[in-house]
Amino acid sequence: MEFHEIRFPASLSFGSVGGPERRTEVVTLANGFEERNTPWAHSRRRYDAGLGLRSLDDIELLIAFFEARMGQMFGFRWKDWSDFKSSAASGTPAFEDQLIAKGDEVQIAFPLIKTYLSGPSSYARPITKPVSGTVRVGLGRDEMKEGIDYEVDLNTGIVTFQHPPDRDVEITAGFEFDVPVRFDTDQIQTSVASFQAGSVPNVPIIEVRV
């Protein structure tokens, strides 16, 4: 898939609106009960970057970024200011934030995940675009050293250890991350007069699978 490892200007994504969406197929039976199924194992996020624009300089920056991505052609990174780290929103990522796997003395590569908990239910979200310099990894209760004990692929979110972790040892990680997205349009319509009057363009962004 065509993807540029560059982040949409964070100053423009701040103030945008958006979040996760699911696809659920609902069938109402003759007796009034429902059957519900989903073809999606993972949610997909949508955003509107237009609401983050605050000046004519922002519009110029947006157009330059849009042209360099050739509209919908190339994906890019997006900072979701409401959900961009493994810790609580008010916290700082730590190596014990997320349990990503347990060792089996064989496997050395493990994908980063973020788990969302609510009561007895949970959802494990794959994290494929960690942010450089923010990934911290632990084995058991000990923090490992990047470049010595493990390496992290910033393009895939895969953590690779130098040696297989011991059986049943907990592998944990903390990190910041971006969302892989693309423009959901091949056209951006702007008007200086409208923008000065308080009307901003619609700039739809949609998450992509990588």
N, C-alpha and C positions, 0 to 999 in steps of 0.2 A: 504494500500500500504506500502511496506517495505521502510522505510526512516530513515536515520541516521541524527540526528540534529547536524551535524558537518559541518564546512565550509571547502571547498577545500582551501589549503594554499593560502592566498591572494598574497603572493610574487610570486606564480606561475601563478595565473590568470592574474596578471598585465603583459601586453604585449601580451595577447592572442587576437585573432580576433573573431568576431562573432556579432550577433545581431538578431533582430526579423525576422521571415518569416511568410508569409501568404499563404493560399491555395485558389486560385481563379479558378473557372471553367469557361472557355471562349468558347462560341459557336458562330461561325460565320454563320449568316443566309444567305439564297440564295440571298438576296438583298444587301449583303455586310455589313449590320449592325451587331452588336454584342449583345449577351446577356451574362451578367456576374453575377455569383453567387458565394457565398462562404459557405462551410459547417462549417467553423470555426468562432465562435463568438469572440475568442481571438487569438492573435498571439502566436507563439511558437519560442523560441530562441535557436539558435545553436552556439556553440563556438568550437574553436580548442585550447586546452590548451598547445599543443606542442610548440607553438611559445613563450611561457612564460618561457621556460627552458633556463637557462644560464650557468649551471655548472653540473658536474657529481653528486654533492650533490643534485641538484634539481631533477635529474633523480631518485636517490635513494628515495627521499621524495615522488615523484610521484608514484613509484612502491609500496611503503608501503601503500599509500593511496588507490591505485587501489586494492591491495590485501585485505585490510581491508573492502572494499566495495564489494568484490567478483565480480569484473567486473561490469556488468550491473545490478546485483541483487539488490543493495541498492542505493536509491537516497541520495542526500546530498545537502548542501547549496553551492552556487556559488556567488562570488562578481563580478558583472558586472561593471567594473570601469568606463564605459561610461554612466551608468544609475543606480545609487544605492541609490538615495535619493529623497525626495519629493520636495525639493527646486531646484532652478537653480543649474547647475553644480558648479558654483563658490560660491554658498551660503551655509548657514547653516540651516538645517531644523528648522522650527518654527511652532507653533501650528496652525497658520492660513494658512498654505501652501495649503492644499487640503480640499475641501468640500466633506465630505463622506456621508452625509445624513442630513435630517431635522427631528426634533423630532415630535412625534405624541401622547405623554403622555402615551404610552403603551409599545412600544418596548424599550428594554434596551441593546440589543446586535447589533453591527454594524461592518461590515467588512471594513478593510482599503482598499482604492483604490487610484490609481494615475491617474489623468486625463490628457490626451495629447490633446492639443488644436491646431487647424490650421484653421484659418478663421472661417466659421460657423460650421465646423465639429469638432467632438471630439471623443475620445476613452477612456473608463474607464477601467483601468487594475486592476484586483484583486491583492492585495498584501497579500500573505499568509505567508511570512517568514520575518517579521520585525526583526531588530537587537536589542538585549537587551540593554536597557539604552538609546535608541534614540527616543522612541515614546513620542510625546507630543500631548495632546488632548485639544480642547477648545470647549466651548459652548457659542454661540454668540461671544462676544469680550473678554471673560474671559477664561484664561487658568485654566484647572482643575489639580488636584493633583493625580498622580497615587498611588494606594494603599488606597486612601481615597475616591475619587470621582469615580474612575473607575479602572478596571484591564484590561490588554492586554494579550492575549494568543499568545506567540511567535511562537507557532507551527501552528497556523491557521490564524493569523492576525485579530482575532475578538476582538473588544473593547467592554467590558461589563460595563455599568454604575451601580452604587448602586441604582439609582432611574431613572425612565424614564425621558428623557429630555422633557421640555415643548413643546407644539405644535408649529411647524414652526420655532423653534430655530435652527440655523445653527450649525451643528456638524462638526468641522474641526480637522485636524490632520497633524502633521509633523513627519517624520521618515526617518531612513535609512532602507534598506531592501536587502535581498539576493534573488536569483532566485533558486527555487527547480529544481534540475537537476539530471541526471545520466550519467554514461559513455555510449556512443553509440557504444561500442565495447567490446568484451570479450578478446581482445588480444592487447597487447602493445609490439611493436618490437623496441628494442633499440640496438644501436651499439656504443661502446665507440669510435671506430675509426671514424665512420661517424659523431658522435657528435663533436668530436674534430676538424673535418674538416668543421664544420659549418652546418651539416645536422641534423635537429631535427626530432623526431618521430611525427607522426600524432596522436593526442589524441582528438577524437571527443567527445563533450559533448552536450547533448540535454535536453531541459526543459521538465519537467513532470508536469502533472496535479495533484494537491493534494487537 
